[in-house]
Amino acid sequence: MKAESQTAVQATPRALRLLLAAAIFYIPNQSHFPDFSGTGLNVTNLLFFSILLLVVRNKAQNPGPAPLKKEFIFFFLVLAWGFLIGQVYDATTTLADLQVLKNCLIYMLFYFLAYYAVQDTKTIKFLFFVILFTTFFDAYLGLRQAMDYGFNFNADRRVAAPFSWNTGDANRSSAFYTIYLTLMGVTALYDRSSRTVRWLALACLAFGIFVNFFTYSRQSYGILAALALILTFRRSALLAVVIVIALFNYNLWLPHAAITRIDMTLQTKAPPPGVAAVSLNKQIAASSDGRFIIWGGAAKLIERNPWGIGLNHFERDIGTYAPAYAHEDANNYYVLCATEDGVLAPIAMILLMLGLYRLGRSVEKLDDGQDSKVYGFGLWLAVVAIALVNIYGSRFVDGNLMTNFWIFAGMAARYRAIVLEARTRAPQTSTLSKRHPAPANRTPRPTSRPVTARWAQKDGHQKANP
């Protein structure tokens, strides 16, 4: 049975649908809107509390506790512990630390808002396509940046859309494309509702991958390749073989700038005319070696303070053990949270991601419907992408980047609840129909088909030969 026939009894209020759609589009792109902020007040907070107020006032049937509640609470407690321990060691930046804690929590809470706000599968599909449209729109912004910068390789001019025009946000941009292009790929390969939808998703996927090349993020290249293999191998082994052949022959189809980035990273070829080999190799080596120096300093901080140095304290303390990288980020969220929030933090994070992965697998196995396949497979594949991008970046609590994922995860959990609730109602409905049979003296309903001689002869022949 298709999920569309198992919708909830009450539809989602239009105001909630529009507010969630606005949050999906606005939060990743807020740098492109006029700044409207005050003390503790900005558009994101207004969207959050508006949705929360409507959810509380909505009289819809309570769907029950949201899945993974314990995992989220455990992670929130670890973050709160990091804040408290930081105030014990250094309380000079309490307000800034409290702001960081608030941002970590409020964006992740969109998971619960989406779960309790959505009441029907049509709204889930609508918001899912809003996420896909936002991904396409942000890829378009990236293309505009690439066109303005030029398509030749330049390490100082990298695509950083949708977050800014600052090259420092290029790795954030690549993480954004890596996570949400997985949803585009799943739609392109598994959506059976419309051939037009599949081809549009496939075109947007190719477009997004093309734009991501100009972030010049080596990690995103490798992660996208791994995700592409997972995605295509589950669809067709032959298609996966084609992808493998294409990857080994990347120099035949990749943009010239991306080929330059890969070749200079691997140091397999001389740089093209106009590109300084020595300076570029030094930049690449410094970028790679710097991460390991920072992680080594973080290991010493963890050894000295196994219960954490305090939320938002990493950049101010890493200079003690890595002076050349003072005030630098950890470039790895597993390292960052273990250093700031204690050794329990990466455990809490991994438990949460495992729970999200299992949730995706559960949604995928609900039935044979396309929605279950797209939402379930898309969720757990996006979790894999998140686990990988956080190895070379601190992205897990990056609200601008992760909010759409939390909303999508909440919608997938709500979809699962709707389908399971419909299954429990179906046997009750059939039982009630059996308890109230039609009266024996009820006049039979006349057939709507015209009685022809041919039909009558066929009917008589069947009675004569039972």
C-alpha positions as CSV (number, residue, x, y, z in Angstrom):
1,M,0.0,0.0,0.0
2,K,1.3,3.4,-0.9
3,A,2.0,5.9,1.9
4,E,-0.2,8.5,0.3
5,S,-3.2,6.3,1.1
6,Q,-2.1,6.1,4.7
7,T,-2.2,9.8,5.5
8,A,-3.1,11.1,8.9
9,V,-6.6,12.1,9.7
10,Q,-5.9,15.8,10.1
11,A,-3.9,17.9,7.6
12,T,-1.1,20.2,8.6
13,P,-2.2,23.8,9.1
14,R,-1.2,26.0,6.3
15,A,0.6,28.5,8.6
16,L,2.9,25.7,9.8
17,R,3.7,24.5,6.3
18,L,4.6,28.0,5.2
19,L,6.7,28.7,8.3
20,L,8.7,25.5,7.9
21,A,9.2,26.2,4.3
22,A,10.4,29.7,5.1
23,A,12.8,28.3,7.7
24,I,14.2,25.7,5.2
25,F,14.9,28.4,2.6
26,Y,15.9,31.3,4.9
27,I,18.4,29.7,7.4
28,P,21.0,28.6,4.8
29,N,20.6,31.8,2.9
30,Q,20.2,34.3,5.7
31,S,23.4,36.1,4.7
32,H,21.7,37.3,1.5
33,F,18.8,39.0,3.4
34,P,18.9,42.3,5.2
35,D,20.2,42.0,8.8
36,F,17.4,42.1,11.3
37,S,18.7,41.3,14.8
38,G,18.7,42.6,18.3
39,T,19.6,41.2,21.7
40,G,18.5,37.6,21.5
41,L,16.1,38.4,18.6
42,N,16.6,37.6,14.9
43,V,14.6,36.1,12.1
44,T,15.7,32.5,12.9
45,N,14.5,32.9,16.5
46,L,11.2,34.4,15.4
47,L,10.7,31.5,13.0
48,F,11.5,29.0,15.7
49,F,9.2,30.4,18.3
50,S,6.4,31.1,15.8
51,I,6.5,27.4,14.8
52,L,6.7,26.3,18.4
53,L,3.7,28.5,19.3
54,L,1.6,27.0,16.5
55,V,2.6,23.5,17.4
56,V,1.5,24.0,21.0
57,R,-1.8,25.6,20.0
58,N,-2.5,23.1,17.3
59,K,-5.2,20.7,18.4
60,A,-4.0,17.8,16.2
61,Q,-3.7,14.4,17.6
62,N,-0.5,13.9,19.6
63,P,1.7,11.6,17.6
64,G,3.5,10.4,20.7
65,P,7.1,10.9,21.8
66,A,9.6,11.6,19.0
67,P,12.1,8.9,18.2
68,L,15.7,9.4,19.5
69,K,14.6,11.6,22.3
70,K,17.1,10.0,24.7
71,E,19.9,10.4,22.3
72,F,19.2,14.1,21.8
73,I,18.9,14.7,25.5
74,F,22.2,12.9,26.2
75,F,23.9,15.1,23.6
76,F,22.3,18.3,24.9
77,L,23.4,17.4,28.5
78,V,27.0,17.0,27.2
79,L,26.8,20.4,25.6
80,A,25.4,21.9,28.8
81,W,28.2,20.3,30.8
82,G,30.7,21.8,28.4
83,F,29.2,25.2,29.0
84,L,29.3,24.8,32.8
85,I,32.9,23.4,32.9
86,G,34.0,26.4,30.8
87,Q,32.6,28.8,33.3
88,V,34.5,27.1,36.0
89,Y,37.8,27.5,34.1
90,D,37.2,30.9,32.5
91,A,34.0,33.0,33.0
92,T,35.3,36.1,31.1
93,T,33.2,35.3,28.0
94,T,30.0,33.9,29.6
95,L,27.6,35.7,27.3
96,A,29.5,34.6,24.2
97,D,29.6,31.0,25.5
98,L,25.9,31.1,26.3
99,Q,25.1,32.3,22.8
100,V,27.1,29.4,21.3
101,L,25.2,27.0,23.5
102,K,21.9,28.5,22.5
103,N,22.7,28.2,18.8
104,C,23.8,24.6,19.2
105,L,20.5,23.7,20.8
106,I,18.0,25.8,18.9
107,Y,18.9,24.5,15.5
108,M,18.9,20.9,16.5
109,L,15.5,21.4,18.1
110,F,14.1,21.9,14.6
111,Y,14.0,18.1,14.5
112,F,11.3,18.1,17.2
113,L,9.5,21.0,15.7
114,A,9.2,19.3,12.3
115,Y,8.1,16.0,13.9
116,Y,5.2,17.6,15.9
117,A,4.3,20.2,13.3
118,V,3.7,17.8,10.3
119,Q,0.5,15.9,10.3
120,D,0.2,14.4,6.8
121,T,2.4,12.9,4.1
122,K,1.5,15.6,1.6
123,T,3.2,18.2,3.8
124,I,6.2,15.9,4.1
125,K,6.6,15.6,0.4
126,F,6.0,19.4,-0.1
127,L,8.7,20.3,2.5
128,F,11.1,17.6,1.0
129,F,10.8,19.3,-2.4
130,V,11.4,22.7,-0.7
131,I,14.7,21.3,0.6
132,L,15.6,20.1,-2.9
133,F,14.7,23.5,-4.4
134,T,16.9,25.2,-1.7
135,T,19.8,23.0,-2.6
136,F,19.4,23.8,-6.3
137,F,19.0,27.5,-5.6
138,D,22.2,27.5,-3.5
139,A,24.0,25.7,-6.3
140,Y,22.9,28.4,-8.6
141,L,24.4,31.0,-6.2
142,G,27.6,29.0,-6.3
143,L,27.7,29.0,-10.1
144,R,27.4,32.8,-10.0
145,Q,30.4,33.0,-7.7
146,A,32.4,30.6,-10.0
147,M,31.5,32.7,-13.0
148,D,32.6,35.9,-11.3
149,Y,35.9,34.3,-10.1
150,G,36.6,32.6,-13.4
151,F,36.8,28.8,-14.0
152,N,40.6,28.6,-13.7
153,F,42.1,27.3,-10.5
154,N,42.8,29.9,-7.8
155,A,43.2,28.9,-4.2
156,D,42.2,32.3,-3.0
157,R,39.0,32.5,-5.0
158,R,36.8,29.5,-4.0
159,V,33.0,29.2,-4.1
160,A,31.6,29.7,-0.6
161,A,27.8,29.9,-1.5
162,P,25.3,30.1,0.1
163,F,27.1,31.3,3.2
164,S,29.3,34.2,2.0
165,W,31.8,35.3,-0.6
166,N,34.6,34.6,1.9
167,T,37.0,31.9,0.8
168,G,37.2,30.7,4.4
169,D,33.6,29.4,4.0
170,A,34.5,27.3,1.0
171,N,34.8,24.1,3.1
172,R,31.4,24.8,4.7
173,S,29.9,25.3,1.3
174,S,31.3,21.9,0.1
175,A,29.9,20.2,3.2
176,F,26.5,21.7,2.5
177,Y,26.5,20.4,-1.1
178,T,27.8,17.0,-0.1
179,I,25.0,16.5,2.5
180,Y,22.0,17.7,0.5
181,L,23.1,16.4,-3.0
182,T,22.6,13.0,-1.5
183,L,18.9,13.7,-1.2
184,M,18.9,14.9,-4.8
185,G,20.6,11.7,-5.9
186,V,18.2,9.4,-4.1
187,T,15.3,11.3,-5.7
188,A,16.8,10.9,-9.1
189,L,17.3,7.2,-8.8
190,Y,14.3,6.1,-6.6
191,D,11.4,8.5,-7.2
192,R,8.8,6.7,-9.4
193,S,6.1,9.2,-9.2
194,S,7.1,11.1,-12.4
195,R,9.7,10.8,-15.1
196,T,9.9,14.6,-15.1
197,V,10.8,14.6,-11.4
198,R,13.5,12.0,-11.9
199,W,15.2,13.9,-14.8
200,L,15.0,17.2,-13.0
201,A,16.6,15.7,-9.9
202,L,19.3,14.1,-12.0
203,A,20.0,17.4,-13.8
204,C,20.1,19.3,-10.5
205,L,22.4,16.6,-9.1
206,A,24.9,17.0,-12.0
207,F,24.6,20.8,-11.7
208,G,25.3,20.7,-8.0
209,I,28.3,18.4,-8.4
210,F,29.7,20.7,-11.1
211,V,29.4,23.7,-8.8
212,N,31.0,21.8,-5.8
213,F,34.1,21.3,-7.9
214,F,34.9,25.0,-7.6
215,T,34.9,24.9,-3.8
216,Y,38.3,23.1,-4.4
217,S,37.6,21.0,-1.3
218,R,39.6,17.7,-1.7
219,Q,37.6,16.1,1.1
220,S,34.2,16.8,-0.6
221,Y,35.6,15.2,-3.8
222,G,36.4,12.0,-2.1
223,I,33.2,11.9,0.0
224,L,31.0,12.5,-3.0
225,A,32.7,9.7,-4.8
226,A,32.1,7.3,-2.0
227,L,28.5,8.4,-1.7
228,A,28.0,8.0,-5.4
229,L,29.3,4.4,-5.2
230,I,26.9,3.6,-2.3
231,L,24.0,5.2,-4.1
232,T,24.6,3.6,-7.5
233,F,25.6,0.1,-6.2
234,R,22.3,-0.2,-4.4
235,R,20.5,0.7,-7.6
236,S,22.5,-1.3,-10.1
237,A,25.9,-3.0,-10.0
238,L,26.4,-2.1,-13.7
239,L,25.8,1.6,-12.9
240,A,28.3,1.4,-10.1
241,V,30.9,-0.1,-12.4
242,V,30.4,2.9,-14.8
243,I,30.9,5.3,-11.9
244,V,34.2,3.5,-10.9
245,I,35.4,3.8,-14.5
246,A,34.5,7.5,-14.6
247,L,36.3,8.1,-11.3
248,F,39.5,6.5,-12.6
249,N,39.3,8.6,-15.7
250,Y,38.4,11.9,-14.0
251,N,40.8,13.8,-16.2
252,L,38.4,13.2,-19.2
253,W,35.4,14.9,-17.8
254,L,36.2,17.0,-14.7
255,P,36.5,20.8,-15.1
256,H,40.1,21.9,-15.7
257,A,40.2,23.7,-12.3
258,A,39.2,20.6,-10.4
259,I,41.7,18.5,-12.3
260,T,44.4,21.0,-11.4
261,R,43.4,20.8,-7.7
262,I,43.5,17.0,-7.7
263,D,46.8,16.8,-9.6
264,M,48.5,19.3,-7.4
265,T,47.3,17.6,-4.3
266,L,48.5,14.2,-5.5
267,Q,51.6,16.0,-7.1
268,T,51.3,13.8,-10.1
269,K,51.6,16.5,-12.8
270,A,53.3,19.8,-13.2
271,P,51.0,22.8,-12.7
272,P,49.6,24.5,-15.8
273,P,51.1,27.8,-17.0
274,G,50.4,30.7,-14.7
275,V,50.1,28.5,-11.5
276,A,53.0,28.6,-9.1
277,A,53.9,25.1,-8.1
278,V,56.0,25.9,-5.1
279,S,53.6,28.3,-3.5
280,L,50.6,26.0,-4.2
281,N,52.3,22.9,-2.8
282,K,53.3,24.9,0.3
283,Q,49.6,25.9,0.8
284,I,48.4,22.3,0.4
285,A,51.1,20.9,2.7
286,A,50.4,23.6,5.3
287,S,46.7,22.9,5.2
288,S,47.2,19.2,5.7
289,D,50.0,19.3,8.2
290,G,48.3,22.0,10.1
291,R,45.3,19.8,10.9
292,F,47.6,17.1,12.4
293,I,49.4,19.7,14.5
294,I,46.1,21.0,15.8
295,W,44.9,17.5,16.6
296,G,48.1,16.8,18.4
297,G,47.6,19.9,20.5
298,A,44.0,18.9,21.1
299,A,45.2,15.4,22.3
300,K,47.3,17.1,24.9
301,L,44.4,19.3,26.0
302,I,42.2,16.2,26.4
303,E,45.0,14.4,28.4
304,R,45.2,17.4,30.7
305,N,41.4,18.0,31.0
306,P,39.6,14.8,30.1
307,W,36.2,16.3,31.2
308,G,36.5,19.2,28.8
309,I,38.0,22.7,28.7
310,G,34.7,24.4,28.1
311,L,32.3,25.0,25.2
312,N,33.6,27.7,22.8
313,H,37.1,27.6,24.5
314,F,39.0,25.6,22.0
315,E,40.3,28.5,19.9
316,R,41.5,30.4,22.9
317,D,43.4,27.4,24.4
318,I,44.8,25.6,21.4
319,G,47.6,28.1,21.2
320,T,49.1,26.7,24.4
321,Y,50.1,23.5,22.6
322,A,50.1,24.6,19.0
323,P,51.3,28.2,19.0
324,A,51.4,28.5,15.3
325,Y,47.7,27.7,15.1
326,A,46.4,29.9,18.0
327,H,42.7,30.8,17.6
328,E,42.3,28.2,14.9
329,D,39.3,25.8,14.7
330,A,39.9,22.0,15.3
331,N,38.8,21.2,11.7
332,N,37.3,18.0,13.1
333,Y,34.1,17.9,15.2
334,Y,35.0,14.7,16.9
335,V,38.2,16.3,18.2
336,L,36.5,19.6,19.0
337,C,33.6,18.2,21.1
338,A,36.0,15.8,22.9
339,T,38.3,18.7,23.8
340,E,35.6,21.2,24.8
341,D,32.8,19.0,26.3
342,G,34.8,16.0,27.5
343,V,35.4,12.4,26.4
344,L,31.7,11.6,26.6
345,A,30.9,14.1,23.9
346,P,32.0,12.1,20.8
347,I,30.2,9.1,22.3
348,A,27.0,11.1,22.6
349,M,27.4,12.3,19.0
350,I,28.1,8.8,17.6
351,L,25.1,7.4,19.5
352,L,22.9,10.1,18.0
353,M,24.1,9.5,14.5
354,L,23.7,5.7,14.9
355,G,20.1,6.4,16.0
356,L,19.5,8.5,13.0
357,Y,21.0,5.9,10.8
358,R,18.8,3.2,12.3
359,L,15.8,5.5,11.9
360,G,16.5,5.8,8.2
361,R,16.9,2.1,7.8
362,S,13.6,1.6,9.6
363,V,11.8,4.1,7.3
364,E,13.3,2.5,4.2
365,K,11.9,-0.9,5.3
366,L,8.4,0.3,6.1
367,D,7.0,-0.9,2.8
368,D,7.7,-1.0,-0.9
369,G,6.5,2.5,-1.6
370,Q,8.7,5.1,-3.2
371,D,8.3,7.6,-0.3
372,S,9.6,5.1,2.2
373,K,12.6,4.3,0.0
374,V,13.4,8.0,-0.8
375,Y,13.0,9.3,2.8
376,G,14.6,6.3,4.5
377,F,17.6,5.8,2.1
378,G,18.0,9.6,1.9
379,L,18.2,9.9,5.7
380,W,20.8,7.2,6.4
381,L,22.9,8.2,3.4
382,A,22.9,11.8,4.6
383,V,23.9,10.6,8.0
384,V,26.9,8.8,6.4
385,A,27.7,12.1,4.6
386,I,27.6,14.0,7.9
387,A,29.8,11.5,9.7
388,L,32.4,11.9,6.9
389,V,32.3,15.7,6.5
390,N,32.9,16.1,10.3
391,I,36.2,14.3,10.0
392,Y,37.7,17.4,8.3
393,G,35.4,20.1,9.6
394,S,33.4,21.1,12.6
395,R,30.0,21.0,11.1
396,F,27.7,19.0,13.4
397,V,26.4,22.0,15.3
398,D,26.7,24.5,12.4
399,G,23.1,25.7,12.4
400,N,23.1,27.4,8.9
401,L,24.4,24.1,7.4
402,M,22.6,21.5,9.4
403,T,19.1,22.9,10.1
404,N,17.6,21.5,6.9
405,F,18.9,18.1,7.8
406,W,17.3,18.2,11.3
407,I,14.0,19.2,9.7
408,F,14.3,16.4,7.2
409,A,15.1,13.9,9.9
410,G,12.1,15.0,11.9
411,M,9.8,14.7,8.9
412,A,11.2,11.2,8.2
413,A,10.4,10.2,11.8
414,R,6.9,11.7,11.5
415,Y,6.4,9.8,8.2
416,R,7.2,6.6,9.9
417,A,4.7,7.3,12.7
418,I,2.0,8.1,10.2
419,V,2.5,4.9,8.3
420,L,2.6,2.8,11.5
421,E,-0.5,4.5,12.9
422,A,-2.4,3.8,9.7
423,R,-1.5,0.1,9.9
424,T,-2.9,-0.1,13.5
425,R,-6.1,1.6,12.3
426,A,-6.6,-0.7,9.4
427,P,-7.4,-3.9,11.3
428,Q,-9.8,-2.0,13.6
429,T,-11.7,-0.8,10.6
430,S,-12.0,-4.3,9.1
431,T,-13.2,-5.7,12.4
432,L,-15.9,-3.1,12.7
433,S,-17.1,-3.9,9.2
434,K,-17.4,-7.5,10.2
435,R,-19.4,-6.7,13.3
436,H,-22.1,-4.9,11.3
437,P,-23.0,-7.2,8.4
438,A,-25.6,-6.1,5.9
439,P,-29.2,-7.2,6.7
440,A,-30.3,-10.5,5.1
441,N,-33.5,-8.9,3.7
442,R,-31.6,-6.0,2.1
443,T,-32.5,-5.5,-1.5
444,P,-29.5,-6.3,-3.8
445,R,-28.0,-3.4,-5.6
446,P,-28.8,-3.7,-9.4
447,T,-25.8,-4.2,-11.6
448,S,-24.5,-1.2,-13.4
449,R,-23.4,-3.3,-16.4
450,P,-26.0,-3.7,-19.1
451,V,-27.4,-7.2,-19.3
452,T,-26.7,-8.4,-22.8
453,A,-27.5,-11.8,-24.3
454,R,-23.9,-12.7,-24.5
455,W,-23.5,-11.9,-20.8
456,A,-26.6,-13.9,-19.8
457,Q,-25.5,-16.9,-21.8
458,K,-22.0,-16.7,-20.2
459,D,-23.6,-16.5,-16.7
460,G,-26.0,-19.4,-17.4
461,H,-23.1,-21.5,-18.7
462,Q,-21.2,-20.9,-15.4
463,K,-24.2,-21.9,-13.3
464,A,-24.6,-25.1,-15.3
465,N,-20.9,-25.9,-15.0
466,P,-20.0,-25.0,-11.4
